[in-house]
Every structure is written in structure tokens, then in C-alpha cells.
Amino acid sequence: MPDAVSTEQRLKDLFARGLDGDQAAYRQFLCAISDLLRRYVQRQLHRLQRSTFEAEDIVQEALLAIHTKRHVYDRDVPITAWAHAIARYRMIDYLRATGHAVRNIPLDEIDDLAGDSGAQIDTVLTVKRLMANLPERLRRPIELMKLHGLSAKEAATATNTSEASVKVSVHRGLKSLLRSLE
């Protein structure tokens, strides 16, 4: 079973190729993402004590929304988070449309369904905007270490600086980001 990083990268690559006109890659993306979304929706429905047979309608609605909204996708946002957010919103719409389901679900569970990936996407976009305001000497080490998971030594090699310099830049950059948030 592929790990989450390779799945994310593979799906993102297929989707990007699809956006660039590769129809075969786009079909592969839709098949792969539909499997992920189906499992996700079935788990959520089971957790809410709903029939997992309802999942297919929700997944189809999510796939249609992904297709319709593909032109607004930001290639810097994780594709799985974006797709899961769309599926969550479609699930909420479906549950509301069925009437009794919404009355039987505590509001915090609906908020939980609506929030995770949507909040992740909002967070990614906010961090991206704040990061863009940082000078390159602070931004690059943060990207390498915090976003791409490189060690300080690897980031130092990538930036042609010392390990200590990279650590200081990350510390100063994160401090600057915190000030921006305040």
C-alpha cells in the first residue's frame, strides 16, 4: 500500500497533467480519487450510523464538483485535502437534504465534517500568503525544513549556507510569521 506522500504526489501529478490537457491522466486521477473519497465517505457515514450505500451518490457529487471547480485549484494546495474538503461539503449538503439526518447529528459533528480540510486549505493559503512576505533568506529555509521535511544539514546544502545559519533563519522567519499573525 503506497504511503500518503507518494499517493498525494501521484494524484497531484495526474491532476496537474489533466489540467494541462492529458485526458488519460485526468481519467486515472478521477478513478484514484474516487476510490479514496468513497472510503472516506463510507467511514464518515458509518461513524454517523448511516448506510454506507449512500456514499456513491455523495462521491459522484464530489467528483462532479471537482471537475467543475478544477480551474480554480491552486497547485500549491494538497490535492487530497482539496478533494476531501469538497467531499465533506457534498456530504453535509446530502445530509441536510435528507432532513432527519441533520436533526439527529449534533452540530459539533457537522462542524467537524465541514471543518478539517476546509480549515487546512484556509491555513495553507494563509501561510502561503504570509510566507510570500518573508525575505528569501528566511522563507527558503522554512520551506525546505518545515514544508519539505529536510534536515537542517540538507537545507544548508540546498541554500549554500551553514547549518547554524539555516537554524537561525528558520527561527527568525517563524518569529516573523507569528508577529504577522498577531
C-alpha positions as CSV (number, residue, x, y, z in Angstrom):
1,M,0.0,0.0,0.0
2,P,1.5,3.3,-1.0
3,D,2.2,5.9,1.7
4,A,0.3,9.2,2.0
5,V,3.2,11.2,0.5
6,S,3.5,9.1,-2.6
7,T,-0.3,8.9,-3.0
8,E,-0.5,12.7,-2.7
9,Q,2.3,13.2,-5.2
10,R,0.9,10.7,-7.7
11,L,-2.6,12.2,-7.5
12,K,-1.2,15.7,-7.8
13,D,0.9,14.8,-10.8
14,L,-2.1,13.1,-12.5
15,F,-4.3,16.1,-11.8
16,A,-1.8,18.6,-13.0
17,R,-1.2,16.6,-16.2
18,G,-5.0,16.5,-16.6
19,L,-5.2,20.3,-16.1
20,D,-2.6,20.6,-18.8
21,G,-4.7,18.6,-21.3
22,D,-3.7,14.9,-20.7
23,Q,-7.1,13.2,-20.7
24,A,-5.7,9.8,-19.8
25,A,-4.0,11.2,-16.8
26,Y,-7.2,13.0,-15.8
27,R,-9.2,9.8,-16.0
28,Q,-6.6,8.0,-13.9
29,F,-6.9,10.8,-11.4
30,L,-10.7,10.6,-11.2
31,C,-10.6,6.8,-10.7
32,A,-7.9,7.0,-8.0
33,I,-9.5,10.0,-6.1
34,S,-13.0,8.4,-6.3
35,D,-11.6,5.3,-4.5
36,L,-10.1,7.5,-1.8
37,L,-13.3,9.6,-1.4
38,R,-15.5,6.5,-1.4
39,R,-13.6,5.0,1.5
40,Y,-13.6,8.4,3.3
41,V,-17.3,9.0,2.8
42,Q,-18.2,5.4,3.8
43,R,-16.2,5.8,7.0
44,Q,-18.0,9.1,7.8
45,L,-21.4,7.7,7.1
46,H,-20.7,4.6,9.2
47,R,-19.5,6.9,12.0
48,L,-22.8,8.8,11.7
49,Q,-24.7,5.5,11.7
50,R,-25.9,6.0,8.2
51,S,-26.0,3.4,5.4
52,T,-22.7,3.3,3.5
53,F,-24.8,2.7,0.4
54,E,-25.4,6.4,0.4
55,A,-21.7,7.0,-0.2
56,E,-21.9,6.6,-4.0
57,D,-24.3,9.5,-4.5
58,I,-22.1,11.7,-2.4
59,V,-18.9,10.6,-4.2
60,Q,-20.4,11.3,-7.6
61,E,-21.5,14.7,-6.5
62,A,-18.0,15.4,-5.2
63,L,-16.4,14.2,-8.4
64,L,-18.7,16.5,-10.4
65,A,-17.8,19.4,-8.1
66,I,-14.0,18.6,-8.5
67,H,-14.5,18.5,-12.3
68,T,-16.4,21.8,-12.3
69,K,-14.0,23.6,-10.0
70,R,-10.8,22.2,-11.4
71,H,-9.9,25.5,-13.0
72,V,-9.7,27.2,-9.5
73,Y,-7.5,24.6,-8.0
74,D,-4.3,26.1,-6.5
75,R,-1.4,23.8,-7.4
76,D,0.3,24.6,-4.1
77,V,-2.6,23.1,-2.1
78,P,-2.5,19.4,-1.4
79,I,-4.9,17.8,-3.9
80,T,-6.2,15.2,-1.4
81,A,-7.1,18.0,1.2
82,W,-8.9,19.9,-1.6
83,A,-10.8,16.8,-2.8
84,H,-11.7,15.8,0.8
85,A,-13.0,19.3,1.5
86,I,-15.2,19.1,-1.5
87,A,-16.5,15.7,-0.4
88,R,-17.2,16.9,3.1
89,Y,-19.2,19.8,1.8
90,R,-21.1,17.5,-0.5
91,M,-21.8,15.1,2.4
92,I,-23.1,18.0,4.5
93,D,-25.4,19.1,1.7
94,Y,-26.6,15.5,1.3
95,L,-27.2,15.1,5.0
96,R,-29.1,18.4,5.1
97,A,-31.2,17.4,2.1
98,T,-32.3,14.2,3.8
99,G,-33.8,16.1,6.6
100,H,-33.9,13.8,9.6
101,A,-30.2,13.2,9.4
102,V,-29.3,16.7,10.3
103,R,-31.7,16.8,13.2
104,N,-30.0,13.6,14.6
105,I,-26.4,14.9,14.2
106,P,-25.1,17.1,16.9
107,L,-23.9,20.5,15.5
108,D,-20.3,19.9,16.6
109,E,-20.3,16.8,14.4
110,I,-21.5,18.8,11.4
111,D,-18.9,21.4,12.2
112,D,-16.3,18.6,12.4
113,L,-17.3,17.3,9.0
114,A,-17.2,20.8,7.5
115,G,-14.0,22.0,9.1
116,D,-11.0,19.8,8.8
117,S,-9.9,20.0,5.1
118,G,-11.6,23.4,4.6
119,A,-9.6,24.7,7.5
120,Q,-6.5,23.0,6.2
121,I,-6.9,24.7,2.9
122,D,-7.5,28.1,4.5
123,T,-4.5,27.6,6.7
124,V,-2.3,26.6,3.7
125,L,-3.4,29.7,1.8
126,T,-2.8,32.0,4.8
127,V,0.6,30.5,5.5
128,K,1.4,30.8,1.7
129,R,0.4,34.5,1.8
130,L,2.4,35.2,4.9
131,M,5.4,33.3,3.6
132,A,5.4,35.4,0.4
133,N,6.0,38.4,2.6
134,L,9.2,37.0,4.1
135,P,12.6,37.8,2.6
136,E,14.0,34.9,0.6
137,R,16.8,34.3,3.2
138,L,14.1,33.5,5.8
139,R,11.5,31.9,3.5
140,R,13.6,29.3,1.8
141,P,15.0,27.6,4.9
142,I,11.4,27.4,6.3
143,E,10.1,25.9,3.1
144,L,12.9,23.4,3.0
145,M,12.7,22.3,6.6
146,K,9.1,22.8,7.7
147,L,7.3,22.2,4.4
148,H,9.5,19.7,2.6
149,G,10.8,17.9,5.7
150,L,14.6,18.4,5.0
151,S,17.0,18.3,7.9
152,A,19.0,21.4,8.8
153,K,22.1,19.9,7.2
154,E,20.2,19.1,3.9
155,A,18.6,22.7,3.9
156,A,22.1,24.1,4.5
157,T,23.4,22.3,1.5
158,A,20.4,23.4,-0.7
159,T,20.9,27.0,0.3
160,N,24.7,27.1,0.3
161,T,24.9,28.2,3.9
162,S,25.8,26.7,7.2
163,E,23.6,24.5,9.3
164,A,23.7,27.2,12.1
165,S,22.6,29.9,9.6
166,V,19.7,27.8,8.4
167,K,18.5,27.2,12.0
168,V,18.8,30.9,12.8
169,S,16.9,31.8,9.6
170,V,14.1,29.3,10.4
171,H,13.8,30.7,14.0
172,R,13.7,34.3,12.8
173,G,11.3,33.5,10.0
174,L,8.9,31.7,12.2
175,K,9.1,34.5,14.7
176,S,8.3,37.0,12.0
177,L,5.3,34.8,10.8
178,L,4.0,34.8,14.4
179,R,4.2,38.6,14.6
180,S,2.3,38.8,11.3
181,L,-0.5,36.6,12.7
182,E,-0.8,38.8,15.7
